[in-house]
Amino acid sequence: MLDLKWIRENPESFDAALARRGASALSGAVLAQDAKWRKIQTDMQEIQSRRNAAAKEIGKAKSSGGDAEALIREVAELKSTAQALEAEERETHQALEDMLAGIPNILDADVPDGADEAANVELRRVGEPPVFDFTPKEHYELGEKLGLMDFERAAKISGSRFVVTSGAIARLERALAAFMLDVHTKEKGYLEVNPPVMVRGTSLHGTGQLPKFEEDLYKTQEDHYLIPTAEVPLTNLVRESILDGAELPLRFTAHTPCFRSEAGSAGKDTAGMLRQHQFNKVEMVSVTTPDQSEEEHERMTACAEDILQRLGLAYRVMVLCSGDTGFGARKTYDLEVWLPGQNTYREISSCSNCGDFQARRMKARFRREGEKGNHFVHTLNGSGLAVGRTLIAVLENYQEADGSIRIPEALQPYMDGVAVIGK
């Protein structure tokens, strides 16, 4: 959520920031609603002042034996008016809050302009894609040939966009998650957390998925939501808190299942595991002071890159353009891994700096020693990595002509030394 005071003082800059995202100007509507809300507050204060004054006049009239009936009627009318204004104030303020909740974050100045992913800018490439003396297969062809990846049975159980993995491939996915968690916790300073995978709507509102993206979520009959990413519970760990600035940054990581309806993705990536309703991900979340957040963004991205480097996977780093940056982010780096079966790079991690956008929604603040007042924290999140997509990358990049899969050296200790998955 944006700072309303900043919008009041910078309406032209606010509209220009929205225009970068391809959105219409909203300063007029926001400021009109804000003015209406503040006018009601002023009216309420004036009525309360008059009620207080009238109460004193009633006391004086009674003590002197005068007639206080007119004053008593006036106070009763003022009370009724005040109650109506209180209800109007709540309604007007909620409408203003709802309006602000639907406005995306302000982008960093160095985010490139562009309408969609075609305008994203490549920053660097790391590693060389493998060269095969045969035509490489896609992951689902490899997995099905090995008898360890079954989409048909998954469809009978759950419908489309699900998979059943078994045997060595199921173990390889578990090994990937364990490897990622070990690197992040033992070497990168992240605290491992096992959070709930069902959350309240207030938590999703805090991180920005609600109200705008409700169609992408799965909701239970008890008004819980299945998490689309562990970013939601991890970031909400600091909800409605005042943190000690000396203890920041806080860094959390978690391995969880994630659930997405994939609304609007009909016909897109229907084959294989690339776009599923349920998938596993290792998530990283950082909570920092404003002066730390840019450095923390680079650090978090480097942590995700390190996983790819240790697995020997070629990738590239993209900075997302204004039209492709997510609702709550002010700047995002995407890591795209090379997939030989598709002969292209595909996203495997997004690392975003949200600034104080989520903190304002969550009321998450910190206090500096020796300073008066509290400040909003900055929050960051990133995949470290998407486990299913990393599994895809390992299968495709380490495939052999006979359909077997070599195990990257970094993962072999997690596979009891197994070096090759064969049929």
C-alpha positions in Angstrom: 0.0 0.0 0.0 1.2 3.5 -0.8 1.8 6.4 1.5 -1.3 8.6 1.3 0.6 11.6 2.5 3.0 11.1 -0.4 0.1 11.0 -2.9 -1.3 14.2 -1.4 2.0 16.0 -1.8 3.0 14.5 -5.2 -0.1 13.8 -7.3 1.7 14.3 -10.6 4.5 12.0 -9.6 1.9 9.4 -8.5 0.1 9.5 -11.8 3.4 9.3 -13.7 4.3 6.2 -11.7 1.0 4.6 -12.6 1.5 5.5 -16.3 4.8 3.5 -16.2 2.8 0.4 -15.4 0.2 1.2 -18.1 -2.4 2.2 -15.5 -4.7 5.3 -15.7 -4.2 8.4 -13.5 -5.8 8.0 -10.1 -4.7 11.0 -8.1 -8.0 12.8 -8.7 -10.1 9.9 -7.5 -7.9 9.2 -4.5 -7.6 12.8 -3.4 -11.4 13.4 -3.8 -12.1 10.4 -1.5 -9.4 11.5 0.9 -10.9 15.1 1.0 -14.3 13.6 1.7 -13.0 11.5 4.5 -11.1 14.4 6.1 -14.1 16.7 5.8 -16.2 14.2 7.7 -13.5 14.0 10.4 -13.5 17.8 10.7 -17.3 17.9 11.0 -17.2 15.2 13.7 -14.6 17.2 15.7 -16.7 20.4 15.4 -19.8 18.5 16.6 -18.0 17.0 19.5 -16.7 20.5 20.5 -20.2 21.8 20.4 -21.5 18.9 22.4 -18.9 19.5 25.1 -19.7 23.2 25.2 -23.4 22.6 25.3 -22.9 20.1 28.2 -21.2 22.8 30.2 -24.0 25.3 29.4 -26.5 22.8 30.6 -24.7 22.5 33.9 -24.5 26.2 34.3 -28.2 26.6 33.5 -29.3 24.0 36.0 -27.0 25.3 38.7 -28.6 28.8 38.3 -32.1 27.5 38.0 -32.5 28.4 34.3 -34.2 26.5 31.5 -31.9 23.9 29.9 -34.5 22.1 27.7 -33.4 23.7 24.5 -29.8 22.8 25.2 -30.7 19.2 26.1 -32.6 18.9 22.8 -29.6 20.3 20.9 -27.2 17.8 22.6 -29.6 14.9 21.6 -29.7 16.1 18.0 -25.9 16.5 18.0 -25.5 12.9 19.3 -27.7 11.6 16.6 -25.8 13.5 13.9 -22.5 12.4 15.4 -23.6 8.7 15.2 -24.6 9.1 11.5 -21.2 10.8 10.8 -19.3 8.0 12.5 -20.9 5.5 10.3 -20.3 7.6 7.2 -16.7 8.1 8.3 -16.1 4.4 8.6 -17.7 3.7 5.2 -15.7 6.5 3.6 -12.4 5.5 5.1 -13.0 1.9 4.1 -13.7 3.0 0.5 -10.4 4.9 0.6 -8.5 1.9 2.0 -10.0 -0.3 -0.7 -9.0 2.1 -3.4 -5.4 2.3 -2.1 -5.3 -1.5 -1.7 -5.8 -1.9 -5.5 -2.9 0.4 -6.5 0.4 -1.3 -7.4 3.8 -0.4 -5.9 5.8 2.5 -7.2 8.7 1.2 -9.4 12.3 2.0 -8.9 13.6 4.7 -11.2 16.1 2.2 -12.9 13.4 -0.3 -13.8 13.3 -0.3 -17.6 10.1 0.9 -19.3 8.2 -1.6 -21.4 4.7 -3.1 -21.9 5.4 -6.8 -21.3 8.1 -9.4 -20.9 9.5 -8.7 -24.4 11.0 -5.5 -22.9 12.8 -7.2 -20.0 16.5 -6.6 -20.0 19.1 -9.3 -19.8 21.9 -8.4 -17.3 24.2 -11.4 -17.6 24.5 -15.0 -18.6 26.2 -17.6 -16.4 27.4 -21.0 -17.6 27.3 -22.6 -21.0 24.3 -24.7 -22.1 25.2 -28.3 -22.6 25.9 -29.6 -26.1 24.3 -33.0 -27.0 25.2 -35.4 -29.9 21.5 -36.3 -29.9 18.2 -34.5 -29.8 17.5 -33.7 -26.2 14.1 -34.6 -24.8 11.7 -32.6 -22.6 11.5 -33.6 -18.9 8.1 -35.3 -19.2 9.3 -37.5 -22.0 12.3 -38.5 -19.9 10.3 -39.1 -16.8 7.6 -41.1 -18.5 10.1 -43.3 -20.3 11.8 -44.0 -16.9 8.4 -45.0 -15.5 8.8 -42.5 -12.7 6.6 -39.6 -13.8 2.9 -40.2 -14.4 0.5 -37.5 -15.7 -2.3 -39.8 -16.7 -2.8 -41.2 -13.2 -2.5 -37.8 -11.7 -5.3 -36.6 -14.0 -7.5 -39.5 -12.8 -6.9 -38.5 -9.2 -7.0 -34.7 -9.5 -7.5 -33.5 -13.1 -5.1 -31.6 -15.3 -1.9 -29.8 -14.2 -0.9 -32.4 -11.6 1.7 -35.1 -11.7 2.7 -38.2 -9.7 6.4 -38.8 -9.4 7.9 -41.9 -7.8 11.1 -43.8 -7.1 14.4 -42.0 -7.9 12.7 -38.9 -9.4 10.6 -38.4 -6.3 13.7 -38.8 -4.2 15.6 -36.4 -6.5 13.0 -33.7 -5.9 13.3 -34.3 -2.2 17.1 -34.1 -2.5 16.9 -30.8 -4.3 14.8 -29.2 -1.5 17.1 -30.5 1.2 20.1 -29.2 -0.7 18.6 -25.8 -1.1 17.6 -25.5 2.5 21.1 -26.6 3.7 22.8 -24.0 1.6 20.5 -21.2 2.7 20.5 -22.1 6.4 24.1 -23.3 6.9 25.9 -20.8 4.6 23.6 -17.9 3.8 22.1 -17.0 7.2 18.5 -17.8 6.6 16.3 -19.2 9.5 14.4 -22.3 8.4 10.7 -22.0 9.1 7.9 -24.6 8.7 4.9 -22.3 8.3 1.2 -23.0 7.8 0.1 -23.6 4.2 -3.4 -22.3 4.9 -3.7 -18.6 5.8 -6.4 -16.0 6.5 -7.3 -13.4 4.0 -5.7 -10.7 6.1 -2.3 -12.4 5.5 -2.8 -12.4 1.8 -3.9 -8.8 1.9 -0.7 -8.0 3.8 1.5 -9.3 1.0 -0.7 -7.9 -1.8 -2.4 -11.0 -3.3 -5.8 -9.8 -2.0 -8.0 -8.2 -3.1 -6.6 -8.0 -6.7 -5.6 -11.6 -7.4 -8.3 -13.7 -5.6 -9.1 -15.6 -8.7 -5.6 -17.1 -8.6 -6.1 -18.5 -5.1 -7.8 -21.6 -3.7 -10.2 -20.9 -0.8 -11.5 -23.4 1.7 -15.1 -23.5 3.1 -13.7 -22.2 6.4 -12.4 -19.0 4.7 -8.8 -20.0 4.7 -6.7 -19.8 1.6 -4.0 -22.3 0.4 -0.8 -20.4 0.0 0.4 -19.5 -3.6 3.9 -19.1 -2.1 5.6 -19.3 1.3 6.2 -15.5 0.9 2.8 -15.1 2.5 3.3 -16.7 5.9 7.0 -15.9 6.1 6.5 -12.1 5.5 3.5 -12.1 7.8 5.7 -13.3 10.7 6.5 -9.6 11.3 2.9 -8.5 10.9 1.8 -5.8 13.4 5.2 -5.8 15.0 7.7 -3.1 16.1 11.1 -4.6 15.5 14.5 -3.6 16.9 16.4 -2.0 14.1 19.7 -3.5 15.4 18.4 -7.0 14.7 17.6 -6.4 11.1 17.9 -7.8 8.5 15.8 -10.9 9.4 16.1 -13.7 6.9 13.6 -16.6 6.6 13.4 -19.7 4.3 10.9 -22.4 4.0 10.1 -25.5 1.8 6.4 -25.7 1.2 3.8 -26.9 -1.3 2.3 -24.0 -3.2 -1.2 -23.8 -4.8 -2.3 -21.7 -7.7 -5.4 -21.9 -9.9 -3.4 -20.7 -12.9 -6.4 -18.5 -13.9 -6.0 -17.2 -17.4 -3.3 -19.7 -18.4 -5.6 -22.1 -20.4 -3.5 -23.6 -23.2 -0.2 -22.4 -21.8 2.5 -24.9 -20.7 -0.1 -27.7 -20.6 2.5 -30.5 -21.1 4.7 -31.5 -18.2 5.4 -29.9 -14.9 6.2 -26.3 -15.8 2.8 -24.9 -14.8 1.0 -26.9 -12.1 -1.8 -26.3 -9.6 0.4 -27.8 -6.9 4.2 -27.5 -6.8 7.0 -27.3 -4.3 9.2 -24.3 -3.7 12.0 -23.1 -1.4 11.3 -19.5 -0.6 13.5 -16.8 0.8 12.1 -13.7 2.7 14.1 -10.8 4.1 13.0 -8.0 6.4 15.3 -5.0 6.4 15.7 -1.3 7.0 15.2 1.0 4.0 18.9 1.7 3.7 19.6 -2.0 3.6 17.0 -3.2 1.1 18.8 -2.6 -2.2 21.9 -4.4 -1.0 19.7 -7.2 0.4 18.0 -7.5 -3.0 21.4 -8.1 -4.7 22.4 -10.6 -1.9 19.2 -12.6 -2.2 19.5 -12.8 -5.9 23.1 -14.1 -5.5 21.9 -16.7 -3.0 19.5 -18.1 -5.7 22.2 -17.9 -8.3 24.5 -19.9 -6.1 22.1 -22.8 -6.1 22.1 -22.9 -9.9 25.8 -22.6 -10.1 26.4 -25.5 -7.7 24.1 -27.6 -9.8 26.0 -26.7 -12.9 22.9 -25.2 -14.7 23.3 -22.4 -17.2 21.1 -19.4 -16.6 20.6 -15.8 -17.3 19.5 -12.9 -15.0 16.8 -10.5 -16.3 15.5 -7.3 -14.8 11.8 -7.0 -15.4 10.4 -4.0 -17.2 7.7 -1.8 -15.9 4.9 -3.7 -17.6 6.1 -7.1 -16.3 6.9 -6.3 -12.7 4.6 -7.7 -10.2 1.9 -5.8 -8.3 3.7 -5.5 -5.0 7.3 -5.2 -6.2 9.3 -2.1 -6.9 12.0 -4.0 -8.7 12.4 -7.7 -9.7 15.2 -9.9 -11.0 14.2 -13.1 -12.8 16.6 -16.0 -13.0 15.9 -18.1 -16.2 17.5 -21.5 -16.5 18.4 -23.2 -19.7 16.1 -26.1 -20.7 17.6 -28.1 -23.6 14.3 -29.9 -24.3 12.6 -26.5 -25.1 15.8 -25.0 -26.4 15.2 -21.8 -24.4 15.6 -20.2 -21.0 12.6 -20.4 -18.6 12.0 -18.7 -15.3 13.1 -20.6 -12.2 13.3 -17.8 -9.6 11.9 -14.2 -9.1 13.6 -12.0 -6.5 11.7 -8.9 -5.6 12.3 -5.8 -3.5 8.9 -4.6 -2.2 10.2 -1.6 -0.3 7.6 -0.6 2.4 4.6 -1.5 0.3 3.8 -4.8 2.2 4.9 -3.3 5.5 2.3 -0.6 5.3 -0.4 -3.2 4.7 0.9 -5.3 7.5 1.8 -2.5 9.9 5.3 -3.9 10.3 7.7 -1.3 11.7 11.1 -1.0 13.4 12.7 1.4 15.9 16.2 2.7 15.8 18.0 3.2 19.0 18.2 6.9 20.0 15.5 8.0 17.6 11.9 9.0 18.2 9.1 7.3 16.3 8.9 4.1 14.3 9.6 3.4 10.6 8.2 0.9 8.2 10.5 -2.0 7.4 11.3 -3.1 3.8 10.4 -6.6 2.7 11.9 -8.8 0.0 11.1 -12.2 -1.3 12.6 -14.7 -3.8 12.5 -18.3 -4.9 15.5 -20.2 -3.8 14.5 -22.1 -6.0 11.2 -23.4 -7.4 11.9 -27.1 -6.7 9.8 -28.6 -9.5 11.3 -26.4 -12.1 14.8 -27.2 -10.8 13.9 -30.9 -11.1 12.9 -30.2 -14.8 16.2 -28.4 -15.4 18.3 -31.3 -13.9 16.4 -33.9 -15.9 16.9 -32.1 -19.2 20.4 -30.8 -18.7 21.8 -34.1 -17.4 20.1 -36.5 -19.7 21.9 -39.2 -21.7 21.1 -40.6 -25.1 19.6 -43.7 -23.6 17.2 -41.7 -21.4 19.1 -42.1 -18.2 19.8 -39.1 -15.9 23.2 -38.2 -14.4 22.9 -36.8 -10.9 24.8 -33.5 -10.3 27.7 -34.0 -7.9 26.2 -31.6 -5.3 23.1 -33.8 -5.0 24.7 -37.2 -4.8 25.2 -37.1 -1.0 21.4 -36.6 -0.8 20.9 -39.6 -3.0 23.0 -42.0 -1.0 25.7 -41.7 -3.6 23.5 -42.6 -6.6 25.1 -41.1 -9.7 22.7 -42.1 -12.4 18.9 -42.7 -12.6 18.2 -45.4 -15.1 15.1 -47.3 -16.1 
